[in-house]
Amino acid sequence: MFSRRIVVAALSAAWILAAAAGPAAAAEPTRAVERERALTAEERAASDRKIAAAQRYLASPEARAAGRATLACVTPEGTPPGSTRAGDPSTTAVGESSITVCDVPSGFLPVSARDQIRGHYCGPAVGQVIANYTWAVALKANKYTQRQIAAWMQTDHNGGTSAFTMEDGLEVATARAPRRPARWDWVVTNLSDWDRDGTVGDQLHDVVRSNVSGSRMALAIPVLPHAADGRFRLSSWPNVVKSPGHWIAAYGWRGLYDGTNASKLFYTDSSEDEGGATGLFWDPMRHIAGMIMDHTRRFVW
């Protein structure tokens, strides 16, 4: 599988979109490259299989129990929110001891953020976060260096990391890792309105929930972090930047998707020196879905 993926990556190098972190003024700006290529028939089939597996998980008794529990419980109006952008997402504050507050459905993986060591290394930084998790290393340790992961992702050669080279790099960096599920295959998927309800936020929620709570694996997501004409921005990027794109690692979710901003996606960022911040953050699932659609319209899981 490794050799096949490296061949695919080499053949697709000319099609790379530089989804690298950092504004145009970053120390090492990426070069302009073409839009990412379309998925091959084989890649679409792999993506379809993973979507089908996610749907099976969401239809399982385990996953459906979260929805039933939510319907059977009433959260008092005005209860303070139960999470902060950098704090413990499971904490809930209650104003009166006599009030019973529902436990909001959620799922999280124990990850630790990493700062990217170069202006276009957001992809390798995400790969490092995910590799560290799958190999169950200590929170401050690294299984592989970012330079090694960048070589697997061809980041320096291409001036950035595409979805396809992200996939290739993750295959190598997590191969034989103890937390990687048996028969796991990293795939590129195009985010779209699969159920034709007019929104893609619910689709993103489904794949994040399936990956995190079902497979216990993180996702790699490319976005425009804070574009001048963007509908949404990452909370970790307070200022407008001219960026070719940015990778984040999705490691958690909170709240079932209902079309509002109540459902949250939790992610790591690596961009402290590139215009953003490094650490653990969350934003509404709907916002992240919009940022994906404004960029490459795909993710790696």
C-alpha positions in Angstrom: 0.0 0.0 0.0 2.9 2.3 0.8 4.5 2.0 -2.6 1.2 2.4 -4.4 0.4 5.6 -2.5 3.9 7.1 -3.1 3.5 6.4 -6.9 0.1 8.1 -6.8 1.6 11.1 -4.9 4.4 11.4 -7.5 2.0 11.3 -10.4 -0.3 13.9 -8.8 2.4 16.4 -7.8 1.6 18.8 -10.7 -2.0 19.1 -9.4 -1.2 20.0 -5.8 -3.0 22.9 -4.1 -0.8 24.3 -1.4 -2.9 24.0 1.7 -0.1 25.4 3.8 -0.5 27.6 6.9 0.4 31.2 7.0 -0.3 34.6 5.4 1.4 35.9 2.3 4.0 37.6 4.5 5.0 34.3 6.2 8.8 33.6 6.4 8.4 30.9 3.7 5.4 31.6 1.5 4.2 28.8 -0.7 4.3 29.0 -4.5 1.2 29.2 -6.6 0.1 25.8 -7.8 -2.9 24.3 -9.6 -6.2 23.2 -8.0 -6.3 19.7 -6.6 -7.1 17.1 -9.1 -10.4 15.1 -9.1 -10.6 11.8 -7.3 -10.0 8.7 -9.4 -12.6 6.0 -9.7 -10.6 3.9 -7.1 -10.4 6.8 -4.7 -14.1 7.6 -5.0 -14.9 3.9 -4.3 -12.7 4.0 -1.2 -14.4 7.2 -0.1 -17.8 5.7 -0.6 -16.9 2.7 1.5 -15.8 4.9 4.3 -19.0 6.9 4.1 -21.1 3.7 4.2 -19.1 2.5 7.2 -19.8 5.9 9.0 -23.5 5.6 8.3 -23.5 2.0 9.7 -21.9 3.3 12.9 -24.4 6.2 13.2 -27.3 3.6 12.8 -25.8 1.4 15.5 -27.4 1.1 19.0 -24.4 2.8 20.5 -24.6 5.9 18.3 -28.4 6.1 18.4 -28.4 6.0 22.2 -27.0 9.5 22.3 -29.9 10.9 20.3 -32.5 9.1 22.5 -30.9 10.3 25.7 -31.0 13.9 24.4 -34.7 13.7 23.5 -35.5 12.3 26.9 -33.8 15.1 28.8 -34.6 18.8 29.1 -31.9 21.3 29.6 -33.0 24.3 31.6 -33.1 27.5 29.5 -30.3 29.9 30.4 -27.9 27.3 31.7 -24.4 28.5 31.2 -22.5 26.9 28.4 -20.4 23.9 29.3 -17.1 24.6 27.5 -14.5 27.1 26.7 -12.3 27.4 23.6 -9.2 26.2 25.4 -10.6 24.5 28.5 -12.2 21.3 29.5 -15.1 20.7 27.0 -16.9 18.5 29.4 -17.3 20.9 32.2 -20.9 22.2 32.9 -21.8 25.0 35.2 -25.2 24.9 37.0 -26.7 27.9 38.8 -29.1 25.9 41.0 -28.3 22.6 42.7 -31.9 21.4 42.3 -31.6 21.6 38.5 -30.6 18.5 36.6 -28.6 19.4 33.4 -28.5 17.0 30.5 -25.1 15.5 29.5 -24.6 16.9 26.0 -23.5 14.1 23.6 -19.8 14.4 22.8 -16.6 12.6 21.9 -12.9 13.5 22.3 -9.5 12.0 21.6 -6.5 12.7 23.8 -4.3 14.8 21.5 -1.7 17.5 22.0 -1.2 20.4 19.6 2.1 21.0 17.9 3.5 24.3 16.5 4.6 24.1 12.9 8.3 24.6 12.5 8.1 26.3 9.0 5.6 28.6 7.4 4.2 25.9 5.1 4.3 23.0 7.5 0.7 23.1 8.8 0.3 19.7 7.0 3.2 18.0 8.7 2.2 19.5 12.0 -1.3 17.9 11.7 0.4 14.7 10.7 2.6 14.9 13.8 -0.5 15.4 16.0 -2.3 12.4 14.5 0.8 10.2 14.5 1.5 11.0 18.1 -2.0 10.0 19.0 -2.1 6.8 17.1 1.3 5.8 18.6 0.1 6.7 22.1 3.3 8.7 22.9 3.6 11.0 25.9 1.8 14.3 25.4 5.1 16.3 25.0 6.9 13.6 22.9 6.9 13.1 19.1 6.9 9.8 17.3 8.3 11.4 14.1 9.8 14.9 13.4 7.9 17.3 11.2 10.7 17.1 8.7 10.3 13.4 8.3 6.5 13.7 7.9 7.0 16.5 5.4 9.2 14.2 3.4 6.4 11.6 3.3 3.9 14.3 2.4 6.3 15.9 -0.2 5.6 19.3 1.4 8.9 20.9 0.6 8.9 19.6 -3.0 5.4 20.9 -3.7 5.5 24.1 -1.5 2.5 22.8 0.6 0.5 19.7 1.4 -2.5 18.6 -0.7 -5.2 16.2 0.4 -3.6 13.4 -1.5 -0.1 13.9 -0.1 -1.7 14.3 3.4 -3.3 10.9 2.8 0.1 9.4 1.7 1.9 10.9 4.7 -0.7 9.7 7.2 -0.6 6.2 5.8 3.1 6.0 6.5 3.2 7.9 9.8 0.4 5.7 11.4 1.3 2.4 9.8 1.2 -0.4 12.5 0.4 2.2 15.2 -1.4 0.6 18.2 -4.4 3.0 18.1 -4.9 2.6 14.3 -7.9 0.3 13.7 -7.4 -3.0 11.8 -8.0 -2.6 8.1 -7.9 1.2 8.4 -7.4 3.1 5.2 -6.8 6.9 5.0 -9.0 8.3 2.2 -9.8 11.7 0.7 -13.5 12.5 0.6 -15.3 15.4 -1.0 -17.7 17.1 1.4 -21.1 17.4 -0.2 -24.9 17.4 0.6 -25.2 13.6 0.5 -28.7 13.6 2.0 -29.9 16.6 -0.1 -31.2 18.6 2.8 -29.6 21.8 1.6 -26.7 21.8 4.1 -23.3 20.1 4.6 -22.9 20.8 8.3 -24.8 17.7 9.2 -22.5 15.6 6.9 -19.4 17.0 8.5 -20.9 16.3 11.9 -21.6 12.7 10.9 -18.1 12.0 9.7 -16.4 13.6 12.6 -18.6 11.8 15.1 -18.1 8.5 13.3 -14.3 8.9 13.1 -13.8 10.2 16.7 -16.4 8.1 18.6 -16.6 5.1 16.3 -13.1 4.5 14.9 -11.3 6.6 17.6 -9.3 8.4 14.9 -8.7 12.1 14.2 -9.3 13.8 10.8 -7.2 16.2 8.7 -9.2 19.2 7.5 -8.1 21.9 5.1 -9.7 25.4 5.4 -9.2 29.0 4.6 -8.5 30.2 8.2 -9.6 33.9 7.9 -10.2 35.1 4.4 -11.2 38.8 3.8 -14.3 37.7 1.9 -14.9 34.5 3.9 -18.2 33.7 5.5 -16.5 32.2 8.6 -13.1 32.1 10.2 -11.2 30.0 12.7 -11.3 31.3 16.2 -7.6 30.7 16.3 -7.0 33.2 13.5 -8.2 36.6 14.8 -6.9 38.7 11.8 -7.5 38.5 8.1 -4.8 36.7 6.2 -4.1 36.0 2.6 -3.5 32.3 2.8 -3.4 29.5 0.3 -5.1 27.3 2.9 -4.4 25.8 6.3 -4.6 22.3 7.8 -6.2 21.5 11.2 -6.7 18.2 13.0 -10.2 17.5 14.2 -10.2 15.5 17.4 -13.6 16.1 19.1 -17.2 17.0 18.8 -19.9 18.2 21.1 -23.7 18.4 20.6 -25.9 16.7 17.9 -26.2 18.8 14.7 -29.5 20.7 14.4 -28.6 23.4 11.8 -27.6 26.0 14.4 -24.2 26.8 15.9 -24.8 24.6 18.9 -22.8 21.6 17.5 -19.1 22.2 17.9 -16.0 20.8 16.3 -12.8 20.7 18.4 -9.4 21.0 16.6 -5.7 21.6 17.0 -4.0 24.5 15.4 -0.3 25.0 14.7 0.1 28.6 13.5 1.4 30.7 16.3 4.1 32.3 14.1 2.0 32.4 10.9 -0.8 34.7 11.9 -2.9 32.3 14.0 -2.3 30.4 17.2 -1.2 27.1 18.4 -3.3 25.0 20.8 -6.7 23.4 21.2 -9.7 25.3 19.9 -13.4 24.8 18.9 -15.7 26.4 16.5 -19.3 25.7 15.4 -19.5 22.6 13.2 -21.5 24.7 10.7 -18.7 27.2 10.4 -16.0 24.6 9.8 -18.2 23.0 7.1 -18.5 26.4 5.4 -14.7 27.0 5.5 -14.2 23.6 3.9 -16.7 24.4 1.1 -15.0 27.8 0.5 -11.7 26.0 0.0 -11.0 22.5 -1.4 -14.4 21.0 -0.4 -12.6 17.9 0.9 -11.0 16.3 4.0 -8.9 13.3 4.9 -10.1 10.6 7.3 
